Amino acid sequence: MKISIFGLGYVGCVSIGCLADLGHDVLGVDTNPAKVALINKGKPTIVEKSISELIRKGKKAGKISATVDYRKAVKKSDVSFLCVGTPNTDAGHLNMEYINNAAIQIAEGLKHKKSFHTVIIRSTVVPGTNRRLIGLIEEYSGRKGGKDFCVVSNPEFLREGNAVEDYFHPSLTVVASDSDIGIETARSIYEKIDAPFKVVDINIAEILKFVNNTFHALKITFANEIGNICKRLNIDSVELMDLFAMDNKLNTSKAYLRPGFAFGGSCLPKDLRALNTIAHDYYLQLPIINNIENSNILQKKLVYDMVTGLNKKRIGIIGLSFKEGTDDLRESPIIDVIERLMGKGYEIKVYDENVNLSAIIGANKSFIFSRLPHIKRLLTADVNEILKESDVIIVNARFPGVIGKLAKSNPRKHIIDLIHIDELRKHKNYQGISW
Ligand SMILES: NC(=O)c1ccc[n+]([C@@H]2O[C@H](COP(=O)([O-])OP(=O)(O)OC[C@H]3O[C@@H](n4cnc5c(N)ncnc54)[C@H](O)[C@@H]3O)[C@@H](O)[C@H]2O)c1
C-alpha cells in the first residue's frame, strides 16, 4: 500500500521504518526540513534500537522517502497516518493545533485527488477528534466523509527504547471508524502483524491511550510508594515487587479491573488501613496509597447521590454482603449507603439469599448488628416484595432467579446497577454506576 506519514518524530519515524519493512511504500511528511532531509539520506530522526537499520534498508529498497510538500504526499498515497505531536496546553489539555493543521493540509491535498483516501489517527487525541476531523477535512477539501475519504482511529502503544519490537509485536491492534473501507484498509496494512485486531467504538479507541498511560503512571507511583515504605522497614522492595508480580492471578491480571461499586469485606479495607498507619508512624507521605480509601468513599457517595437524585423514598437492595457468593457482611460497602439513606428517612428493604441472620456468627454477626441494629426488619426472603414495594432497586448481586424478574419489572421502577448486568440494560429506567 502507498502510505504517507505526517510527523517524523518518534512515532512517525518508527512507523516509516516498520511499515516499509512490512512491504509498504512510505512517504514521510514533516514541517521541519531537517527531519525530511535525514529520512531522505536514509537516516532516522530519532535514537531508537534497530531503527537506523530499518530506515537504511527501506531507503535502499526505494520504499522510503520524505518531503515537506504535503499536497504531493496526499496525492501519491492512498492512506495518510497522522503522527504529529499533541503536547499539553498550559491548562493541561492536549494541544490539538498540530493535528488540526495536518488535517487541513490533508484536506488541501484531497482537493487535487480523485481517488478515495484513508486518514489514520495514530497520535494520542482527545475523544471526539475522529468525528471533528471528518468535519474539518470536509470543510477544507469540499469532499464528503465516507464517500471520498474516511478517518480511522488507531492508537499507538509503543514504548520509546523498545519501539520497533513493540511495533511488530503489539499486544493488540485497536482500530475504530464509521467507515468499513477504513477498517479494512487498516486490516490490510497490519495483516502481517500477529496480534488480535480489535475493531471498537471510536470513543473507546480515542480514550484508551490515556487510560493505558494513566495506569502505567499509577503502577510506577504505587511501586515507588511501596519502595519508600519498605526502605524505612528495611525490607528489600525490589525482591518484594518481583514476588508481587509473580501472582498473575490476582496482582498482574485483569482481576479487580472492572468498573463498579466500592470495595469492602474483611480484608481490603483493614489491610489498606494498616499499611497507611505504618506509613503514618514513619511520617511518610504516600499520596496514592493514602487516597485509595477516599476514592472508595466517593464511590459509595456516588450511589447515595444517584438514589437521592431520583426523589423516591422506597428503596430495594438486592445483595447485602460485600461480594457475590458469600454471606460476609463485614465492611460491605452497601451497608454504608443503607445507613446514610435510613438516616435521611428512606424506607429500605433488602434481599440477599446468602444471608441468613440466624446462621451468621462471630465478627460477621457483631458487625451487622452494630451497624444496622434493625437489619431483621429490613431483610425479606421474598424478592417479589422488593419488586412490588420499591421505587428504586439497587442491584448489588447477580442472583440467577432474580435478574430475569428485574429485567421484566415495571418500567416505572428505577434500577441502579452496581455490578454491570447486561440483561438489565434494556430496562427503561436503568442506570449503571459507572457506565
Ligand atoms: N513518543 C511515544 O512514545 C508515543 C507513543 C505512543 C503515542 N504517542 C503519541 O504520538 C504522537 C506523536 O508523538 P511523538 O513523540 O512522535 O511526537 P514528536 O514531537 O516527536 O513528533 C511530532 C512531529 O510532527 C511534526 N509536525 C508537526 N506538525 C506537522 C504537520 N502539520 N505536518 C507534518 N509534520 C508535522 C513535528 O515537526 C515533529 O517532527 C503524540 O500524540 C503522542 O502522544 C507517542
The ligand as an SDF file (V2000), in Angstrom:
LIG
                    3D

 44 48  0  0  0  0  0  0  0  0999 V2000
    6.6170    9.0520   21.7880 N   0  0  0  0  0  0  0  0  0  0  0  0
    5.9530    7.9690   22.1140 C   0  0  0  0  0  0  0  0  0  0  0  0
    6.4960    7.0230   22.6860 O   0  0  0  0  0  0  0  0  0  0  0  0
    4.4980    7.8260   21.7710 C   0  0  0  0  0  0  0  0  0  0  0  0
    3.8930    6.5680   21.8790 C   0  0  0  0  0  0  0  0  0  0  0  0
    2.5470    6.4500   21.5230 C   0  0  0  0  0  0  0  0  0  0  0  0
    1.8510    7.5680   21.0890 C   0  0  0  0  0  0  0  0  0  0  0  0
    2.4580    8.7790   21.0230 N   0  0  0  0  0  0  0  0  0  0  0  0
    1.6790    9.9060   20.5250 C   0  0  0  0  0  0  0  0  0  0  0  0
    2.0090   10.0690   19.1420 O   0  0  0  0  0  0  0  0  0  0  0  0
    2.0170   11.4600   18.8040 C   0  0  0  0  0  0  0  0  0  0  0  0
    3.3560   11.8590   18.2590 C   0  0  0  0  0  0  0  0  0  0  0  0
    4.3190   11.7220   19.2930 O   0  0  0  0  0  0  0  0  0  0  0  0
    5.8720   11.8680   19.0030 P   0  0  0  0  0  0  0  0  0  0  0  0
    6.5790   11.5680   20.2740 O   0  0  0  0  0  0  0  0  0  0  0  0
    6.2260   11.0950   17.7770 O   0  0  0  0  0  0  0  0  0  0  0  0
    5.9490   13.4540   18.6750 O   0  0  0  0  0  0  0  0  0  0  0  0
    7.2230   14.3070   18.2030 P   0  0  0  0  0  0  0  0  0  0  0  0
    7.0830   15.6280   18.8250 O   0  0  0  0  0  0  0  0  0  0  0  0
    8.4780   13.5120   18.3840 O   0  0  0  0  0  0  0  0  0  0  0  0
    6.9990   14.4280   16.6280 O   0  0  0  0  0  0  0  0  0  0  0  0
    5.9760   15.1480   16.0540 C   0  0  0  0  0  0  0  0  0  0  0  0
    6.4360   15.6010   14.6650 C   0  0  0  0  0  0  0  0  0  0  0  0
    5.3110   16.1670   13.9930 O   0  0  0  0  0  0  0  0  0  0  0  0
    5.8220   17.2030   13.1630 C   0  0  0  0  0  0  0  0  0  0  0  0
    4.7070   18.0300   12.7210 N   0  0  0  0  0  0  0  0  0  0  0  0
    4.0100   18.9560   13.3970 C   0  0  0  0  0  0  0  0  0  0  0  0
    3.0370   19.4860   12.6180 N   0  0  0  0  0  0  0  0  0  0  0  0
    3.1220   18.8770   11.4250 C   0  0  0  0  0  0  0  0  0  0  0  0
    2.3940   18.9610   10.2170 C   0  0  0  0  0  0  0  0  0  0  0  0
    1.3790   19.7960   10.0720 N   0  0  0  0  0  0  0  0  0  0  0  0
    2.7510   18.1680    9.1850 N   0  0  0  0  0  0  0  0  0  0  0  0
    3.7780   17.3110    9.3140 C   0  0  0  0  0  0  0  0  0  0  0  0
    4.5060   17.1830   10.4260 N   0  0  0  0  0  0  0  0  0  0  0  0
    4.1770   17.9400   11.4800 C   0  0  0  0  0  0  0  0  0  0  0  0
    6.8470   17.8800   14.0450 C   0  0  0  0  0  0  0  0  0  0  0  0
    7.7510   18.6870   13.2920 O   0  0  0  0  0  0  0  0  0  0  0  0
    7.5270   16.6720   14.6870 C   0  0  0  0  0  0  0  0  0  0  0  0
    8.6030   16.2340   13.8930 O   0  0  0  0  0  0  0  0  0  0  0  0
    1.6060   12.2000   20.0760 C   0  0  0  0  0  0  0  0  0  0  0  0
    0.2070   12.3700   20.0610 O   0  0  0  0  0  0  0  0  0  0  0  0
    1.9970   11.2530   21.1670 C   0  0  0  0  0  0  0  0  0  0  0  0
    1.2340   11.4520   22.3270 O   0  0  0  0  0  0  0  0  0  0  0  0
    3.7780    8.9250   21.3300 C   0  0  0  0  0  0  0  0  0  0  0  0
  1  2  1  0
  2  3  2  0
  2  4  1  0
  4  5  1  0
  4 44  2  0
  5  6  2  0
  6  7  1  0
  7  8  2  0
  8  9  1  0
  8 44  1  0
  9 10  1  0
  9 42  1  0
 10 11  1  0
 11 12  1  0
 11 40  1  0
 12 13  1  0
 13 14  1  0
 14 15  2  0
 14 16  1  0
 14 17  1  0
 17 18  1  0
 18 19  2  0
 18 20  1  0
 18 21  1  0
 21 22  1  0
 22 23  1  0
 23 24  1  0
 23 38  1  0
 24 25  1  0
 25 26  1  0
 25 36  1  0
 26 27  1  0
 26 35  1  0
 27 28  2  0
 28 29  1  0
 29 30  1  0
 29 35  2  0
 30 31  1  0
 30 32  2  0
 32 33  1  0
 33 34  2  0
 34 35  1  0
 36 37  1  0
 36 38  1  0
 38 39  1  0
 40 41  1  0
 40 42  1  0
 42 43  1  0
M  CHG  2   8   1  16  -1
M  END
$$$$
